[in-house]
Amino acid sequence: MSLRKYETFYLLRSDLSEDVQKRINNKIFETISNDEGKLLQVESWGNRKTAYPVLKQNKALFFLITYAGQPGVVAKLTRLFRITEEVVKYQSLKVADEVTAEELEQDVVFTEKARDENEGRGRQGRGRGRDRGDRGDRGDRRDRRDRDDRGPSEAKAKSEPTEESTEAATEG
């Protein structure tokens, strides 16, 4: 019997109580274990803002589970996710074709992932304002003049078509 290793990422509605969350998670874990599978790791990422509204929800409870099971276990989980109204979104991924014996012997690890330190600060924590370091020689660039230094005739000449280009367009 060779088991495959899978990861499933799913989102639950953010307004659920802890009892309902536990009930849904237990159904998922039972589905995996009933199909001769083994739960390897469960990560709860907590209540987070989604990138875009999902079923008119801007926040959701994020969960990531890693498990080993027969190929049919993913279809059973997909069916469970579809009939469970509290599940907002889900995605399953096959990680490996075979699971090692060491992974099957280890205990299930339940973790709560802490929020990223940049999570609540908007876009400024994602790279803006940081020193970009030496950018090397920029000798291949032309001399750049500010827009204010150009005269009105230079700006106008670049935007208006010339007589030659209009004649060529009418002949063709």
N, CA, C and O atoms as a DFTB+ gen file, in Angstrom:
688 C
 N C O
     1  1       0.843      -1.172       0.000
     2  2       0.000       0.000       0.000
     3  2       0.893       1.242       0.000
     4  3       1.597       1.512       0.973
     5  1       0.856       1.986      -1.092
     6  2       1.649       3.215      -1.124
     7  2       0.716       4.410      -1.006
     8  3      -0.259       4.542      -1.746
     9  1       1.037       5.257      -0.078
    10  2       0.249       6.458       0.150
    11  2       0.933       7.648      -0.506
    12  3       2.159       7.717      -0.584
    13  1       0.129       8.563      -0.967
    14  2       0.651       9.803      -1.539
    15  2       0.544      10.910      -0.506
    16  3      -0.283      10.864       0.405
    17  1       1.399      11.902      -0.671
    18  2       1.387      13.035       0.258
    19  2       0.677      14.207      -0.413
    20  3       0.981      14.557      -1.553
    21  1      -0.277      14.814       0.309
    22  2      -1.071      15.924      -0.209
    23  2      -1.050      17.097       0.765
    24  3      -0.793      16.938       1.958
    25  1      -1.328      18.277       0.221
    26  2      -1.596      19.471       1.019
    27  2      -2.929      20.037       0.558
    28  3      -3.212      20.098      -0.638
    29  1      -3.732      20.444       1.509
    30  2      -5.000      21.094       1.189
    31  2      -5.085      22.390       1.968
    32  3      -4.881      22.436       3.181
    33  1      -5.389      23.429       1.234
    34  2      -5.531      24.761       1.802
    35  2      -7.004      25.122       1.689
    36  3      -7.575      25.053       0.601
    37  1      -7.623      25.504       2.792
    38  2      -9.039      25.856       2.726
    39  2      -9.344      27.056       3.621
    40  3      -8.662      27.317       4.612
    41  1     -10.396      27.772       3.228
    42  2     -10.834      28.965       3.942
    43  2     -12.230      28.735       4.491
    44  3     -13.106      28.224       3.793
    45  1     -12.430      29.114       5.737
    46  2     -13.744      29.052       6.359
    47  2     -14.252      30.468       6.586
    48  3     -13.467      31.410       6.695
    49  1     -15.576      30.610       6.658
    50  2     -16.148      31.929       6.935
    51  2     -15.587      32.463       8.243
    52  3     -15.367      31.704       9.187
    53  1     -15.356      33.768       8.300
    54  2     -14.694      34.350       9.461
    55  2     -15.595      34.501      10.673
    56  3     -15.095      34.706      11.780
    57  1     -16.912      34.407      10.501
    58  2     -17.833      34.640      11.614
    59  2     -18.206      33.355      12.363
    60  3     -19.169      33.359      13.130
    61  1     -17.481      32.274      12.164
    62  2     -17.804      30.996      12.804
    63  2     -17.279      30.941      14.231
    64  3     -16.226      31.497      14.543
    65  1     -18.027      30.266      15.086
    66  2     -17.563      30.063      16.456
    67  2     -16.503      28.954      16.468
    68  3     -16.333      28.228      15.488
    69  1     -15.805      28.843      17.585
    70  2     -14.756      27.817      17.690
    71  2     -15.341      26.406      17.639
    72  3     -14.712      25.491      17.106
    73  1     -16.538      26.227      18.189
    74  2     -17.178      24.900      18.158
    75  2     -17.468      24.462      16.728
    76  3     -17.251      23.305      16.370
    77  1     -17.965      25.402      15.905
    78  2     -18.277      25.070      14.516
    79  2     -16.982      24.791      13.751
    80  3     -16.932      23.880      12.925
    81  1     -15.942      25.570      14.027
    82  2     -14.645      25.329      13.376
    83  2     -14.132      23.931      13.714
    84  3     -13.686      23.198      12.830
    85  1     -14.195      23.566      14.987
    86  2     -13.721      22.244      15.406
    87  2     -14.550      21.136      14.758
    88  3     -14.004      20.106      14.361
    89  1     -15.871      21.342      14.649
    90  2     -16.738      20.338      14.048
    91  2     -16.375      20.119      12.577
    92  3     -16.295      18.981      12.116
    93  1     -16.157      21.206      11.851
    94  2     -15.790      21.095      10.431
    95  2     -14.423      20.444      10.278
    96  3     -14.241      19.557       9.444
    97  1     -13.454      20.888      11.090
    98  2     -12.108      20.305      11.010
    99  2     -12.136      18.818      11.363
   100  3     -11.433      18.026      10.737
   101  1     -12.933      18.429      12.349
   102  2     -13.027      17.009      12.710
   103  2     -13.614      16.186      11.571
   104  3     -13.184      15.057      11.338
   105  1     -14.602      16.746      10.853
   106  2     -15.148      16.042       9.682
   107  2     -14.063      15.818       8.638
   108  3     -13.970      14.742       8.048
   109  1     -13.252      16.835       8.417
   110  2     -12.167      16.729       7.433
   111  2     -11.153      15.678       7.873
   112  3     -10.725      14.848       7.071
   113  1     -10.773      15.717       9.146
   114  2      -9.784      14.764       9.658
   115  2     -10.332      13.329       9.622
   116  3      -9.590      12.391       9.333
   117  1     -11.628      13.159       9.913
   118  2     -12.241      11.834       9.848
   119  2     -12.270      11.306       8.417
   120  3     -12.048      10.118       8.186
   121  1     -12.542      12.181       7.463
   122  2     -12.566      11.773       6.054
   123  2     -11.201      11.245       5.635
   124  3     -11.110      10.259       4.904
   125  1     -10.152      11.894       6.094
   126  2      -8.792      11.445       5.760
   127  2      -8.492      10.107       6.431
   128  3      -7.971       9.197       5.786
   129  1      -8.815       9.977       7.717
   130  2      -8.476       8.741       8.441
   131  2      -9.363       7.569       8.020
   132  3      -8.914       6.425       8.071
   133  1     -10.613       7.818       7.605
   134  2     -11.489       6.732       7.149
   135  2     -11.002       6.111       5.851
   136  3     -11.319       4.955       5.569
   137  1     -10.256       6.833       5.073
   138  2      -9.753       6.330       3.798
   139  2      -8.313       5.814       3.943
   140  3      -7.518       5.902       3.007
   141  1      -7.988       5.274       5.128
   142  2      -6.668       4.726       5.437
   143  2      -5.565       5.764       5.298
   144  3      -4.427       5.425       4.972
   145  1      -5.892       7.007       5.540
   146  2      -4.905       8.077       5.455
   147  2      -4.369       8.444       6.822
   148  3      -4.827       7.944       7.849
   149  1      -3.390       9.327       6.809
   150  2      -2.768       9.783       8.056
   151  2      -2.572      11.281       7.973
   152  3      -1.990      11.790       7.014
   153  1      -3.053      11.976       8.968
   154  2      -2.878      13.417       9.063
   155  2      -1.467      13.692       9.567
   156  3      -1.065      13.150      10.597
   157  1      -0.709      14.524       8.858
   158  2       0.676      14.787       9.226
   159  2       0.852      16.135       9.919
   160  3       1.583      16.237      10.904
   161  1       0.184      17.170       9.405
   162  2       0.372      18.499       9.987
   163  2      -0.879      19.346       9.745
   164  3      -1.510      19.253       8.692
   165  1      -1.227      20.167      10.729
   166  2      -2.356      21.089      10.615
   167  2      -1.860      22.466      11.032
   168  3      -1.342      22.644      12.134
   169  1      -2.026      23.443      10.136
   170  2      -1.642      24.819      10.441
   171  2      -2.881      25.692      10.399
   172  3      -3.626      25.685       9.419
   173  1      -3.094      26.435      11.456
   174  2      -4.178      27.408      11.487
   175  2      -3.537      28.790      11.375
   176  3      -2.758      29.188      12.241
   177  1      -3.861      29.505      10.326
   178  2      -3.278      30.825      10.101
   179  2      -4.151      31.930      10.662
   180  3      -3.781      33.102      10.599
   181  1      -5.291      31.579      11.204
   182  2      -6.149      32.553      11.859
   183  2      -7.034      33.322      10.889
   184  3      -7.154      32.977       9.713
   185  1      -7.647      34.374      11.417
   186  2      -8.561      35.201      10.651
   187  2      -7.750      36.266       9.912
   188  3      -7.126      37.120      10.541
   189  1      -7.761      36.214       8.589
   190  2      -6.966      37.139       7.775
   191  2      -7.823      37.752       6.683
   192  3      -8.876      37.231       6.315
   193  1      -7.338      38.866       6.185
   194  2      -8.000      39.527       5.071
   195  2      -7.657      38.785       3.782
   196  3      -6.505      38.408       3.568
   197  1      -8.645      38.578       2.932
   198  2      -8.412      37.907       1.656
   199  2      -7.951      38.934       0.617
   200  3      -8.171      40.134       0.776
   201  1      -7.322      38.453      -0.423
   202  2      -6.806      39.331      -1.467
   203  2      -7.939      39.993      -2.235
   204  3      -7.792      41.115      -2.720
   205  1      -9.051      39.315      -2.346
   206  2     -10.226      39.834      -3.030
   207  2     -11.450      39.224      -2.350
   208  3     -11.335      38.182      -1.704
   209  1     -12.611      39.849      -2.482
   210  2     -13.795      39.283      -1.832
   211  2     -14.132      37.900      -2.389
   212  3     -14.212      37.707      -3.602
   213  1     -14.326      36.955      -1.490
   214  2     -14.697      35.597      -1.863
   215  2     -16.082      35.344      -1.278
   216  3     -16.254      35.341      -0.059
   217  1     -17.064      35.133      -2.144
   218  2     -18.457      34.988      -1.732
   219  2     -18.883      36.152      -0.840
   220  3     -19.529      35.962       0.191
   221  1     -18.513      37.335      -1.251
   222  2     -18.824      38.593      -0.567
   223  2     -18.210      38.679       0.827
   224  3     -18.679      39.445       1.668
   225  1     -17.173      37.901       1.069
   226  2     -16.461      37.925       2.346
   227  2     -15.079      38.523       2.131
   228  3     -14.362      38.099       1.225
   229  1     -14.689      39.503       2.949
   230  2     -13.366      40.108       2.837
   231  2     -12.364      39.482       3.797
   232  3     -11.161      39.701       3.657
   233  1     -12.837      38.708       4.766
   234  2     -11.969      38.023       5.710
   235  2     -12.367      36.559       5.766
   236  3     -13.507      36.197       5.472
   237  1     -11.409      35.723       6.148
   238  2     -11.677      34.286       6.263
   239  2     -10.696      33.668       7.237
   240  3      -9.655      34.250       7.541
   241  1     -11.034      32.483       7.726
   242  2     -10.144      31.691       8.571
   243  2      -9.346      30.771       7.654
   244  3      -9.931      29.990       6.904
   245  1      -8.026      30.853       7.704
   246  2      -7.150      30.110       6.798
   247  2      -6.618      28.860       7.500
   248  3      -6.178      28.921       8.649
   249  1      -6.663      27.724       6.793
   250  2      -6.140      26.461       7.299
   251  2      -5.326      25.769       6.213
   252  3      -5.675      25.823       5.033
   253  1      -4.242      25.122       6.619
   254  2      -3.413      24.321       5.720
   255  2      -3.172      22.982       6.393
   256  3      -2.664      22.927       7.513
   257  1      -3.537      21.894       5.707
   258  2      -3.306      20.560       6.267
   259  2      -2.420      19.763       5.318
   260  3      -2.545      19.867       4.098
   261  1      -1.539      18.981       5.886
   262  2      -0.681      18.068       5.135
   263  2      -1.039      16.665       5.597
   264  3      -1.123      16.399       6.796
   265  1      -1.249      15.768       4.636
   266  2      -1.695      14.430       4.979
   267  2      -1.226      13.429       3.938
   268  3      -0.827      13.794       2.833
   269  1      -1.284      12.152       4.317
   270  2      -0.964      11.059       3.409
   271  2      -2.230      10.247       3.215
   272  3      -2.984      10.018       4.161
   273  1      -2.461       9.809       1.969
   274  2      -3.676       9.049       1.715
   275  2      -3.681       8.406       0.347
   276  3      -2.780       8.611      -0.466
   277  1      -4.732       7.615       0.111
   278  2      -4.942       7.004      -1.191
   279  2      -5.341       8.088      -2.192
   280  3      -5.781       9.163      -1.782
   281  1      -5.197       7.832      -3.489
   282  2      -5.561       8.844      -4.486
   283  2      -7.015       9.319      -4.405
   284  3      -7.302      10.450      -4.800
   285  1      -7.922       8.509      -3.916
   286  2      -9.325       8.892      -3.843
   287  2      -9.675       9.834      -2.706
   288  3     -10.784      10.367      -2.668
   289  1      -8.755      10.048      -1.785
   290  2      -9.075      10.884      -0.630
   291  2      -9.304      12.344      -1.028
   292  3     -10.099      13.039      -0.396
   293  1      -8.628      12.802      -2.050
   294  2      -8.799      14.191      -2.494
   295  2     -10.211      14.391      -3.054
   296  3     -10.823      15.433      -2.816
   297  1     -10.726      13.425      -3.781
   298  2     -12.082      13.523      -4.317
   299  2     -13.109      13.545      -3.187
   300  3     -14.099      14.273      -3.257
   301  1     -12.871      12.748      -2.149
   302  2     -13.787      12.735      -1.011
   303  2     -13.755      14.065      -0.263
   304  3     -14.795      14.570       0.160
   305  1     -12.558      14.630      -0.103
   306  2     -12.450      15.934       0.554
   307  2     -13.121      17.028      -0.281
   308  3     -13.794      17.904       0.263
   309  1     -12.936      16.973      -1.596
   310  2     -13.560      17.961      -2.474
   311  2     -15.070      17.903      -2.342
   312  3     -15.729      18.940      -2.284
   313  1     -15.618      16.711      -2.294
   314  2     -17.070      16.565      -2.122
   315  2     -17.499      17.152      -0.788
   316  3     -18.509      17.853      -0.715
   317  1     -16.744      16.874       0.267
   318  2     -17.065      17.407       1.590
   319  2     -17.026      18.936       1.591
   320  3     -17.908      19.579       2.161
   321  1     -16.004      19.519       0.954
   322  2     -15.890      20.972       0.901
   323  2     -17.063      21.593       0.131
   324  3     -17.557      22.658       0.501
   325  1     -17.500      20.932      -0.927
   326  2     -18.601      21.471      -1.739
   327  2     -19.932      21.478      -0.996
   328  3     -20.736      22.393      -1.172
   329  1     -20.167      20.468      -0.171
   330  2     -21.454      20.407       0.519
   331  2     -21.448      21.147       1.851
   332  3     -22.508      21.337       2.449
   333  1     -20.294      21.564       2.324
   334  2     -20.201      22.313       3.566
   335  2     -20.280      23.804       3.258
   336  3     -19.397      24.358       2.603
   337  1     -21.332      24.442       3.729
   338  2     -21.564      25.854       3.415
   339  2     -20.534      26.784       4.048
   340  3     -20.286      27.872       3.529
   341  1     -19.938      26.375       5.150
   342  2     -18.981      27.239       5.852
   343  2     -17.642      27.337       5.134
   344  3     -16.872      28.261       5.393
   345  1     -17.354      26.401       4.237
   346  2     -16.103      26.434       3.476
   347  2     -16.268      27.419       2.324
   348  3     -17.148      27.263       1.477
   349  1     -15.413      28.428       2.305
   350  2     -15.514      29.480       1.306
   351  2     -14.706      29.125       0.059
   352  3     -15.169      29.340      -1.061
   353  1     -13.514      28.588       0.243
   354  2     -12.631      28.260      -0.872
   355  2     -11.687      27.143      -0.430
   356  3     -11.391      27.003       0.756
   357  1     -11.214      26.346      -1.400
   358  2     -10.291      25.255      -1.080
   359  2      -9.415      24.951      -2.285
   360  3      -9.771      25.255      -3.423
   361  1      -8.271      24.349      -2.017
   362  2      -7.345      23.933      -3.078
   363  2      -6.508      22.775      -2.545
   364  3      -5.958      22.861      -1.447
   365  1      -6.407      21.700      -3.311
   366  2      -5.600      20.539      -2.925
   367  2      -4.457      20.374      -3.903
   368  3      -4.575      20.698      -5.085
   369  1      -3.348      19.865      -3.391
   370  2      -2.136      19.719      -4.192
   371  2      -1.415      18.445      -3.794
   372  3      -1.233      18.170      -2.608
   373  1      -1.002      17.665      -4.792
   374  2      -0.207      16.467      -4.516
   375  2       1.243      16.896      -4.356
   376  3       1.816      17.502      -5.262
   377  1       1.837      16.588      -3.216
   378  2       3.204      17.004      -2.914
   379  2       4.205      15.932      -3.315
   380  3       5.268      16.240      -3.855
   381  1       3.865      14.659      -3.048
   382  2       4.792      13.564      -3.370
   383  2       4.001      12.308      -3.709
   384  3       2.882      12.108      -3.235
   385  1       4.615      11.460      -4.548
   386  2       3.960      10.212      -4.929
   387  2       4.006       9.166      -3.823
   388  3       3.129       8.306      -3.742
   389  1       5.010       9.236      -2.982
   390  2       5.118       8.281      -1.882
   391  2       5.527       9.002      -0.610
   392  3       6.260       9.990      -0.636
   393  1       5.034       8.482       0.495
   394  2       5.357       9.046       1.807
   395  2       6.352       8.117       2.483
   396  3       6.214       6.896       2.412
   397  1       7.346       8.686       3.133
   398  2       8.334       7.870       3.829
   399  2       7.736       7.328       5.125
   400  3       6.770       7.872       5.660
   401  1       8.327       6.258       5.610
   402  2       7.848       5.634       6.849
   403  2       8.045       6.571       8.040
   404  3       7.252       6.550       8.982
   405  1       9.091       7.388       8.005
   406  2       9.336       8.332       9.103
   407  2       8.197       9.334       9.237
   408  3       7.778       9.663      10.346
   409  1       7.699       9.813       8.110
   410  2       6.604      10.782       8.148
   411  2       5.328      10.146       8.691
   412  3       4.566      10.801       9.402
   413  1       5.090       8.885       8.367
   414  2       3.898       8.209       8.853
   415  2       3.965       7.924      10.350
   416  3       2.929       7.865      11.012
   417  1       5.174       7.746      10.895
   418  2       5.335       7.427      12.313
   419  2       5.246       8.655      13.212
   420  3       4.961       8.532      14.403
   421  1       5.485       9.827      12.657
   422  2       5.479      11.025      13.498
   423  2       4.058      11.388      13.926
   424  3       3.081      11.018      13.275
   425  1       3.970      12.115      15.029
   426  2       2.678      12.559      15.532
   427  2       2.179      13.746      14.716
   428  3       2.951      14.428      14.042
   429  1       0.892      13.972      14.792
   430  2       0.286      15.100      14.093
   431  2       0.741      16.387      14.779
   432  3       0.721      16.490      16.006
   433  1       1.147      17.360      13.976
   434  2       1.620      18.629      14.505
   435  2       0.554      19.684      14.243
   436  3       0.227      19.977      13.093
   437  1       0.012      20.256      15.327
   438  2      -0.947      21.353      15.209
   439  2      -0.212      22.643      15.521
   440  3       0.355      22.796      16.603
   441  1      -0.221      23.567      14.576
   442  2       0.456      24.842      14.800
   443  2      -0.464      25.998      14.475
   444  3      -1.360      25.891      13.637
   445  1      -0.228      27.084      15.144
   446  2      -0.903      28.339      14.832
   447  2       0.174      29.279      14.349
   448  3       1.049      29.685      15.114
   449  1       0.109      29.615      13.106
   450  2       1.126      30.464      12.504
   451  2       0.866      31.911      12.900
   452  3      -0.247      32.414      12.750
   453  1       1.895      32.570      13.403
   454  2       1.756      33.972      13.793
   455  2       1.669      34.839      12.549
   456  3       2.191      34.486      11.492
   457  1       1.004      35.975      12.687
   458  2       0.915      36.908      11.563
   459  2       2.302      37.421      11.206
   460  3       3.174      37.558      12.063
   461  1       2.483      37.699       9.931
   462  2       3.748      38.284       9.496
   463  2       3.938      39.618      10.186
   464  3       2.959      40.300      10.488
   465  1       5.168      40.001      10.439
   466  2       5.415      41.275      11.107
   467  2       5.024      42.457      10.235
   468  3       4.787      43.547      10.758
   469  1       4.950      42.276       8.931
   470  2       4.584      43.355       8.024
   471  2       3.096      43.361       7.695
   472  3       2.648      44.192       6.905
   473  1       2.323      42.453       8.281
   474  2       0.933      42.258       7.875
   475  2       0.077      43.508       8.023
   476  3      -0.640      43.866       7.089
   477  1       0.129      44.169       9.144
   478  2      -0.790      45.257       9.391
   479  2      -0.329      46.620       8.930
   480  3      -1.024      47.606       9.175
   481  1       0.809      46.719       8.276
   482  2       1.360      48.026       7.953
   483  2       1.113      48.471       6.523
   484  3       1.694      49.465       6.089
   485  1       0.285      47.777       5.788
   486  2       0.035      48.185       4.410
   487  2       1.215      47.846       3.526
   488  3       1.955      46.902       3.803
   489  1       1.390      48.603       2.475
   490  2       2.427      48.290       1.493
   491  2       3.819      48.755       1.906
   492  3       4.808      48.312       1.321
   493  1       3.920      49.626       2.886
   494  2       5.237      50.150       3.214
   495  2       6.192      49.077       3.732
   496  3       7.404      49.210       3.569
   497  1       5.679      48.028       4.346
   498  2       6.541      46.995       4.880
   499  2       6.974      45.980       3.850
   500  3       7.747      45.081       4.181
   501  1       6.519      46.077       2.633
   502  2       6.820      45.071       1.620
   503  2       7.922      45.499       0.682
   504  3       7.988      44.989      -0.437
   505  1       8.772      46.391       1.073
   506  2       9.900      46.703       0.208
   507  2      10.056      48.177      -0.091
   508  3      11.123      48.602      -0.535
   509  1       9.036      48.960       0.137
   510  2       9.172      50.380      -0.135
   511  2      10.007      51.046       0.938
   512  3       9.922      50.699       2.116
   513  1      10.797      51.985       0.526
   514  2      11.581      52.752       1.477
   515  2      12.854      52.058       1.916
   516  3      13.621      52.615       2.701
   517  1      13.090      50.871       1.433
   518  2      14.322      50.181       1.800
   519  2      15.436      50.606       0.865
   520  3      15.191      50.980      -0.282
   521  1      16.659      50.547       1.359
   522  2      17.814      50.891       0.552
   523  2      18.028      49.806      -0.488
   524  3      18.107      48.625      -0.148
   525  1      18.122      50.195      -1.748
   526  2      18.271      49.230      -2.831
   527  2      19.736      48.899      -3.108
   528  3      20.032      48.050      -3.948
   529  1      20.622      49.545      -2.430
   530  2      22.033      49.238      -2.604
   531  2      22.604      49.850      -3.870
   532  3      21.945      50.627      -4.561
   533  1      23.848      49.480      -4.159
   534  2      24.515      49.993      -5.343
   535  2      23.862      49.403      -6.583
   536  3      23.706      48.186      -6.689
   537  1      23.484      50.260      -7.516
   538  2      22.795      49.800      -8.714
   539  2      23.729      49.740      -9.909
   540  3      23.277      49.590     -11.044
   541  1      24.992      49.853      -9.674
   542  2      25.948      49.701     -10.748
   543  2      26.076      50.941     -11.616
   544  3      25.438      51.963     -11.365
   545  1      26.911      50.834     -12.639
   546  2      27.153      51.946     -13.547
   547  2      25.955      52.103     -14.468
   548  3      25.492      51.133     -15.068
   549  1      25.465      53.306     -14.575
   550  2      24.336      53.603     -15.448
   551  2      24.796      54.426     -16.643
   552  3      24.083      55.321     -17.098
   553  1      25.970      54.128     -17.144
   554  2      26.558      54.909     -18.216
   555  2      25.834      54.806     -19.547
   556  3      26.008      55.668     -20.409
   557  1      25.026      53.768     -19.734
   558  2      24.354      53.606     -21.015
   559  2      23.135      54.511     -21.160
   560  3      22.531      54.564     -22.232
   561  1      22.767      55.219     -20.104
   562  2      21.613      56.110     -20.181
   563  2      22.003      57.477     -20.701
   564  3      23.104      57.970     -20.457
   565  1      21.065      58.077     -21.428
   566  2      21.292      59.432     -21.914
   567  2      21.137      60.419     -20.771
   568  3      20.634      60.088     -19.697
   569  1      21.577      61.618     -21.029
   570  2      21.412      62.669     -20.055
   571  2      19.920      62.971     -19.917
   572  3      19.232      63.179     -20.916
   573  1      19.436      62.994     -18.710
   574  2      18.014      63.210     -18.488
   575  2      17.777      64.627     -18.015
   576  3      18.335      65.065     -17.009
   577  1      16.958      65.324     -18.739
   578  2      16.600      66.678     -18.330
   579  2      15.211      66.643     -17.733
   580  3      14.360      65.855     -18.146
   581  1      14.995      67.485     -16.780
   582  2      13.668      67.565     -16.183
   583  2      12.680      68.127     -17.184
   584  3      13.072      68.810     -18.130
   585  1      11.433      67.855     -16.988
   586  2      10.410      68.337     -17.899
   587  2      10.307      69.852     -17.864
   588  3       9.956      70.480     -18.862
   589  1      10.607      70.426     -16.735
   590  2      10.528      71.884     -16.616
   591  2      11.598      72.567     -17.450
   592  3      11.416      73.713     -17.863
   593  1      12.712      71.886     -17.707
   594  2      13.805      72.480     -18.479
   595  2      13.484      72.542     -19.968
   596  3      14.056      73.363     -20.684
   597  1      12.581      71.691     -20.446
   598  2      12.238      71.729     -21.858
   599  2      11.387      72.956     -22.128
   600  3      10.584      73.369     -21.292
   601  1      11.570      73.518     -23.275
   602  2      10.737      74.650     -23.663
   603  2       9.413      74.168     -24.206
   604  3       9.270      72.988     -24.529
   605  1       8.426      75.070     -24.314
   606  2       7.117      74.659     -24.826
   607  2       7.180      74.203     -26.278
   608  3       6.377      73.367     -26.691
   609  1       8.107      74.730     -27.053
   610  2       8.198      74.329     -28.459
   611  2       8.690      72.887     -28.586
   612  3       8.247      72.177     -29.489
   613  1       9.601      72.427     -27.702
   614  2      10.082      71.043     -27.752
   615  2       8.972      70.062     -27.400
   616  3       8.822      69.026     -28.049
   617  1       8.205      70.385     -26.386
   618  2       7.125      69.496     -25.971
   619  2       6.043      69.449     -27.047
   620  3       5.490      68.383     -27.316
   621  1       5.735      70.584     -27.664
   622  2       4.702      70.648     -28.686
   623  2       5.151      69.922     -29.947
   624  3       4.353      69.245     -30.595
   625  1       6.418      70.061     -30.294
   626  2       6.942      69.435     -31.503
   627  2       6.894      67.913     -31.396
   628  3       6.681      67.234     -32.400
   629  1       7.086      67.372     -30.204
   630  2       7.055      65.927     -30.037
   631  2       5.642      65.385     -30.119
   632  3       5.450      64.238     -30.524
   633  1       4.651      66.175     -29.748
   634  2       3.287      65.663     -29.718
   635  2       2.538      65.857     -31.038
   636  3       1.617      65.091     -31.322
   637  1       2.905      66.867     -31.865
   638  2       2.197      67.115     -33.120
   639  2       2.820      66.305     -34.257
   640  3       4.042      66.163     -34.306
   641  1       1.997      65.765     -35.181
   642  2       2.552      65.035     -36.327
   643  2       3.153      66.014     -37.334
   644  3       2.695      67.150     -37.461
   645  1       4.172      65.563     -38.038
   646  2       4.823      66.429     -39.030
   647  2       4.070      66.338     -40.341
   648  3       3.228      65.458     -40.523
   649  1       4.379      67.264     -41.271
   650  2       3.715      67.295     -42.557
   651  2       4.049      66.045     -43.374
   652  3       3.197      65.525     -44.094
   653  1       5.284      65.569     -43.262
   654  2       5.699      64.397     -44.028
   655  2       4.910      63.163     -43.627
   656  3       4.517      62.369     -44.482
   657  1       4.675      62.997     -42.324
   658  2       3.952      61.799     -41.861
   659  2       2.486      61.859     -42.249
   660  3       1.886      60.815     -42.504
   661  1       1.877      63.062     -42.304
   662  2       0.469      63.157     -42.728
   663  2       0.324      62.914     -44.209
   664  3      -0.662      62.314     -44.637
   665  1       1.308      63.376     -45.033
   666  2       1.252      63.136     -46.475
   667  2       1.399      61.646     -46.780
   668  3       0.707      61.123     -47.653
   669  1       2.285      60.966     -46.075
   670  2       2.496      59.555     -46.294
   671  2       1.246      58.766     -45.929
   672  3       0.936      57.766     -46.576
   673  1       0.532      59.198     -44.910
   674  2      -0.671      58.495     -44.476
   675  2      -1.798      58.652     -45.482
   676  3      -2.593      57.730     -45.666
   677  1      -1.883      59.847     -46.162
   678  2      -2.965      60.041     -47.115
   679  2      -2.690      59.358     -48.455
   680  3      -3.629      58.977     -49.153
   681  1      -1.416      59.198     -48.822
   682  2      -1.078      58.554     -50.094
   683  2      -1.354      57.061     -50.048
   684  3      -1.798      56.490     -51.044
   685  1      -1.106      56.429     -48.937
   686  2      -1.185      54.980     -48.805
   687  2      -2.565      54.500     -48.805
   688  3      -2.800      53.296     -48.701
